[in-house]
Amino acid sequence: MNQWLQPAETDPEAPLRLFLFHYAGGGASMYRDWPPLLPGDIAYQCIQMPGRQERRTEAAFTDIEPLVDMMAEQIAADLDDRPFAFFGHCMGGQLAYRTAVALERAGERGPSLLGVASWAPEGFHTVPPEQADRPQAEILEWMGSLGSMPEEILQDKEMLSMLIPVMRADLQVCASYRDDAAAVSCPVVTYSAKTDPLVESAAMASWRSRTPDYLGNSEFVGGHFFIHDEALAISADFTRLMRRYAGAVTR
């Protein structure tokens, strides 16, 4: 059973597949609000990276290249004849993009649609490598400035003991990325927030050079983690586009 995918099995009758990539410090559970919002013709699976939640006993990746290679390998092994799409938020968007690139470079079929929220190949403020080594209090303060730290987590020492090591590893993953201007062959759609401190106002436009068909950006009110407040709007828009671009492959 593929530990990288949750759920491990999906409805084989659904004509479309969707792979969801989580943000730094998070896990598959970040998409817990999405299942009831997705229609029955889309079979979804969340990527679950090592080092978190039920995979917390496994060593987390700290370098993006081997991580992307492994994700591409695991997804390729699980694919069937159905068209599929990728969607990711922040680090998840970066990893979805690079996994799509890796699949195509390996001669595998890539996604029919790529959706990215809160990340862009240019104009995204990647944290410096030393951020991962800063004291826990500083990491928590930084995370709080992004609006990512509910008070119940701040007060839960056991939760923090699991979260901080994962966040350190994920920050190293993000810092190890070196852009090569690679393009994907599928359409790309993006989502951003007006007051996201990590994304410059014109950053999403940089996707135009990475795809033959940039479908534009939807901007929402909120900060970096606006995706939780806007799950309904984003999932509905992405569903519409999946049916148009990925669904066309099935007809």
Secondary structure, 3 states (H helix, E strand, C coil): CCCCEECCCCCCCCCEEEEEECCCCCCHHHHCCCHHHCCCCEEEEEECCCCCHHHCCCCCCCCHHHHHHHHHHHHHHHCCCCCEEEEEECHHHHHHHHHHHHHHHCCCCCCCEEEEECCCCCCECCCCHHHHHCCHHHHHHHHHHCCCCCHHHHCCHHHHHHHHHHHHHHHHHHHCCCCCCCCCCCCEEEEEECCCCCECCCHHHHHHHHCCCEEEEEEECCCCCHHHCCHHHHHHHHHHHHHHHHHHHHC
